[in-house]
Amino acid sequence: MRRVSIANKLRAELAREVDALSPGDRVALALELGTESLELLATQAGTSVEEAQRSRDAGKQAGRRRSGCVAALLA
């Protein structure tokens, strides 16, 4: 007989709770989690939330190539 891990039980319980939320509540939860994540990043880095956000946004752009069509539109 296979035992179910505690992590799998918690994951399934969380999925059921999220499934029960309305779409608006899901969006609110996502925004709240994003804000908490940014605050944790700022605390870990020892910076302000605004600086942590700038750093995160710069990291998203690192290594991306510029789009030729966007460059043409901006020219």
Distance bins in CASP14 RR format, pairs under 12 A and 6 or more apart:
PFRMAT RR
TARGET T0000
AUTHOR 0000-0000-0000
RMODE 2
METHOD distances of the structure
MODEL  1
2 8 0 0 0 0 0 1 0 0 0 0 0
3 9 0 0 0 0 0 1 0 0 0 0 0
4 10 0 0 0 0 0 1 0 0 0 0 0
4 11 0 0 0 0 0 1 0 0 0 0 0
4 12 0 0 0 0 1 0 0 0 0 0 0
4 13 0 0 0 0 0 1 0 0 0 0 0
5 11 0 0 0 0 1 0 0 0 0 0 0
5 12 0 0 0 0 0 1 0 0 0 0 0
6 12 0 0 0 0 0 1 0 0 0 0 0
6 13 0 0 0 0 0 1 0 0 0 0 0
7 13 0 0 0 0 0 1 0 0 0 0 0
7 14 0 0 0 0 0 1 0 0 0 0 0
8 14 0 0 0 0 0 1 0 0 0 0 0
8 15 0 0 0 0 0 1 0 0 0 0 0
9 15 0 0 0 0 0 1 0 0 0 0 0
9 16 0 0 0 0 0 1 0 0 0 0 0
10 16 0 0 0 0 0 1 0 0 0 0 0
10 17 0 0 0 0 0 1 0 0 0 0 0
11 17 0 0 0 0 0 1 0 0 0 0 0
11 18 0 0 0 0 0 1 0 0 0 0 0
12 18 0 0 0 0 0 1 0 0 0 0 0
12 19 0 0 0 0 0 1 0 0 0 0 0
13 19 0 0 0 0 0 1 0 0 0 0 0
13 20 0 0 0 0 0 1 0 0 0 0 0
14 20 0 0 0 0 0 1 0 0 0 0 0
14 21 0 0 0 0 0 1 0 0 0 0 0
14 29 0 0 0 0 0 1 0 0 0 0 0
15 21 0 0 0 0 0 1 0 0 0 0 0
17 25 0 0 0 0 0 1 0 0 0 0 0
17 26 0 0 0 0 0 1 0 0 0 0 0
17 29 0 0 0 0 1 0 0 0 0 0 0
18 24 0 0 0 0 0 1 0 0 0 0 0
18 25 0 0 0 0 1 0 0 0 0 0 0
18 26 1 0 0 1 0 0 0 0 0 0 0
18 27 0 0 0 0 0 1 0 0 0 0 0
18 28 0 0 0 0 0 1 0 0 0 0 0
18 29 1 0 0 1 0 0 0 0 0 0 0
18 30 0 0 0 0 1 0 0 0 0 0 0
18 33 0 0 0 0 0 1 0 0 0 0 0
19 25 0 0 0 0 0 1 0 0 0 0 0
19 26 0 0 0 0 1 0 0 0 0 0 0
20 26 0 0 0 0 0 1 0 0 0 0 0
20 29 0 0 0 0 0 1 0 0 0 0 0
21 27 0 0 0 0 1 0 0 0 0 0 0
21 28 0 0 0 0 1 0 0 0 0 0 0
21 29 1 0 0 1 0 0 0 0 0 0 0
21 30 0 0 0 0 0 1 0 0 0 0 0
21 32 0 0 0 0 0 1 0 0 0 0 0
22 28 0 0 0 0 1 0 0 0 0 0 0
22 29 0 0 0 0 0 1 0 0 0 0 0
23 29 0 0 0 0 0 1 0 0 0 0 0
23 30 0 0 0 0 0 1 0 0 0 0 0
24 30 0 0 0 0 1 0 0 0 0 0 0
24 31 0 0 0 0 1 0 0 0 0 0 0
24 32 0 0 0 0 0 1 0 0 0 0 0
25 31 0 0 0 0 0 1 0 0 0 0 0
25 32 0 0 0 0 0 1 0 0 0 0 0
26 32 0 0 0 0 0 1 0 0 0 0 0
26 33 0 0 0 0 0 1 0 0 0 0 0
27 33 0 0 0 0 0 1 0 0 0 0 0
27 34 0 0 0 0 0 1 0 0 0 0 0
28 34 0 0 0 0 0 1 0 0 0 0 0
28 35 0 0 0 0 0 1 0 0 0 0 0
29 35 0 0 0 0 0 1 0 0 0 0 0
29 36 0 0 0 0 0 1 0 0 0 0 0
30 36 0 0 0 0 0 1 0 0 0 0 0
30 37 0 0 0 0 0 1 0 0 0 0 0
31 37 0 0 0 0 0 1 0 0 0 0 0
31 38 0 0 0 0 0 1 0 0 0 0 0
32 38 0 0 0 0 0 1 0 0 0 0 0
32 39 0 0 0 0 0 1 0 0 0 0 0
33 39 0 0 0 0 0 1 0 0 0 0 0
33 40 0 0 0 0 0 1 0 0 0 0 0
34 40 0 0 0 0 1 0 0 0 0 0 0
34 41 0 0 0 0 1 0 0 0 0 0 0
34 42 0 0 0 0 0 1 0 0 0 0 0
34 49 0 0 0 0 0 1 0 0 0 0 0
34 52 0 0 0 0 0 1 0 0 0 0 0
34 53 0 0 0 0 0 1 0 0 0 0 0
34 56 0 0 0 0 0 1 0 0 0 0 0
35 41 0 0 0 0 0 1 0 0 0 0 0
35 42 0 0 0 0 0 1 0 0 0 0 0
35 49 0 0 0 0 1 0 0 0 0 0 0
35 52 0 0 0 0 0 1 0 0 0 0 0
35 53 0 0 0 0 0 1 0 0 0 0 0
36 42 0 0 0 0 0 1 0 0 0 0 0
36 43 0 0 0 0 0 1 0 0 0 0 0
36 49 0 0 0 0 0 1 0 0 0 0 0
37 43 0 0 0 0 0 1 0 0 0 0 0
37 44 0 0 0 0 0 1 0 0 0 0 0
37 49 0 0 0 0 0 1 0 0 0 0 0
37 52 0 0 0 0 1 0 0 0 0 0 0
37 53 0 0 0 0 0 1 0 0 0 0 0
37 56 0 0 0 0 1 0 0 0 0 0 0
38 44 0 0 0 0 0 1 0 0 0 0 0
38 45 0 0 0 0 0 1 0 0 0 0 0
38 47 0 0 0 0 0 1 0 0 0 0 0
38 48 0 0 0 0 0 1 0 0 0 0 0
38 49 1 0 1 0 0 0 0 0 0 0 0
38 50 0 0 0 0 1 0 0 0 0 0 0
38 51 0 0 0 0 0 1 0 0 0 0 0
38 52 1 0 1 0 0 0 0 0 0 0 0
38 53 1 0 1 0 0 0 0 0 0 0 0
38 54 0 0 0 0 0 1 0 0 0 0 0
38 55 0 0 0 0 0 1 0 0 0 0 0
38 56 1 0 0 1 0 0 0 0 0 0 0
38 57 0 0 0 0 0 1 0 0 0 0 0
39 45 0 0 0 0 0 1 0 0 0 0 0
39 46 0 0 0 0 0 1 0 0 0 0 0
39 47 0 0 0 0 0 1 0 0 0 0 0
39 48 0 0 0 0 0 1 0 0 0 0 0
39 49 1 0 0 1 0 0 0 0 0 0 0
39 50 0 0 0 0 0 1 0 0 0 0 0
39 52 0 0 0 0 1 0 0 0 0 0 0
39 53 0 0 0 0 0 1 0 0 0 0 0
39 56 0 0 0 0 0 1 0 0 0 0 0
40 46 0 0 0 0 0 1 0 0 0 0 0
40 47 0 0 0 0 0 1 0 0 0 0 0
40 49 0 0 0 0 0 1 0 0 0 0 0
40 52 0 0 0 0 1 0 0 0 0 0 0
40 56 0 0 0 0 0 1 0 0 0 0 0
41 47 0 0 0 0 1 0 0 0 0 0 0
41 48 0 0 0 0 0 1 0 0 0 0 0
41 49 0 0 0 0 1 0 0 0 0 0 0
41 50 0 0 0 0 0 1 0 0 0 0 0
41 51 0 0 0 0 1 0 0 0 0 0 0
41 52 1 0 1 0 0 0 0 0 0 0 0
41 53 0 0 0 0 1 0 0 0 0 0 0
41 54 0 0 0 0 0 1 0 0 0 0 0
41 55 1 0 0 1 0 0 0 0 0 0 0
41 56 1 0 0 1 0 0 0 0 0 0 0
41 57 0 0 0 0 0 1 0 0 0 0 0
41 59 0 0 0 0 0 1 0 0 0 0 0
42 48 1 0 0 1 0 0 0 0 0 0 0
42 49 1 0 1 0 0 0 0 0 0 0 0
42 50 0 0 0 0 1 0 0 0 0 0 0
42 51 1 0 0 1 0 0 0 0 0 0 0
42 52 1 1 0 0 0 0 0 0 0 0 0
42 53 0 0 0 0 1 0 0 0 0 0 0
42 54 0 0 0 0 0 1 0 0 0 0 0
42 55 0 0 0 0 1 0 0 0 0 0 0
42 56 0 0 0 0 1 0 0 0 0 0 0
43 49 0 0 0 0 1 0 0 0 0 0 0
43 51 0 0 0 0 0 1 0 0 0 0 0
43 52 0 0 0 0 1 0 0 0 0 0 0
44 52 0 0 0 0 1 0 0 0 0 0 0
44 55 0 0 0 0 0 1 0 0 0 0 0
44 56 0 0 0 0 0 1 0 0 0 0 0
45 51 1 0 0 1 0 0 0 0 0 0 0
45 52 1 0 1 0 0 0 0 0 0 0 0
45 53 0 0 0 0 0 1 0 0 0 0 0
45 54 0 0 0 0 0 1 0 0 0 0 0
45 55 1 0 0 1 0 0 0 0 0 0 0
45 56 0 0 0 0 1 0 0 0 0 0 0
46 52 0 0 0 0 1 0 0 0 0 0 0
46 55 0 0 0 0 0 1 0 0 0 0 0
47 53 0 0 0 0 1 0 0 0 0 0 0
47 54 0 0 0 0 1 0 0 0 0 0 0
47 55 1 0 0 1 0 0 0 0 0 0 0
47 56 0 0 0 0 0 1 0 0 0 0 0
48 54 0 0 0 0 1 0 0 0 0 0 0
48 55 0 0 0 0 0 1 0 0 0 0 0
49 55 0 0 0 0 0 1 0 0 0 0 0
49 56 0 0 0 0 0 1 0 0 0 0 0
50 56 0 0 0 0 0 1 0 0 0 0 0
50 57 0 0 0 0 0 1 0 0 0 0 0
51 57 0 0 0 0 0 1 0 0 0 0 0
51 58 0 0 0 0 0 1 0 0 0 0 0
52 58 0 0 0 0 0 1 0 0 0 0 0
52 59 0 0 0 0 0 1 0 0 0 0 0
53 59 0 0 0 0 0 1 0 0 0 0 0
53 60 0 0 0 0 0 1 0 0 0 0 0
54 60 0 0 0 0 0 1 0 0 0 0 0
54 61 0 0 0 0 0 1 0 0 0 0 0
55 61 0 0 0 0 0 1 0 0 0 0 0
55 62 0 0 0 0 0 1 0 0 0 0 0
56 62 0 0 0 0 0 1 0 0 0 0 0
57 64 0 0 0 0 0 1 0 0 0 0 0
58 64 0 0 0 0 0 1 0 0 0 0 0
64 70 0 0 0 0 0 1 0 0 0 0 0
65 71 0 0 0 0 0 1 0 0 0 0 0
66 72 0 0 0 0 0 1 0 0 0 0 0
66 73 0 0 0 0 0 1 0 0 0 0 0
66 74 0 0 0 0 1 0 0 0 0 0 0
66 75 0 0 0 0 0 1 0 0 0 0 0
67 73 0 0 0 0 1 0 0 0 0 0 0
67 74 0 0 0 0 1 0 0 0 0 0 0
68 74 0 0 0 0 1 0 0 0 0 0 0
68 75 0 0 0 0 1 0 0 0 0 0 0
69 75 0 0 0 0 0 1 0 0 0 0 0
END
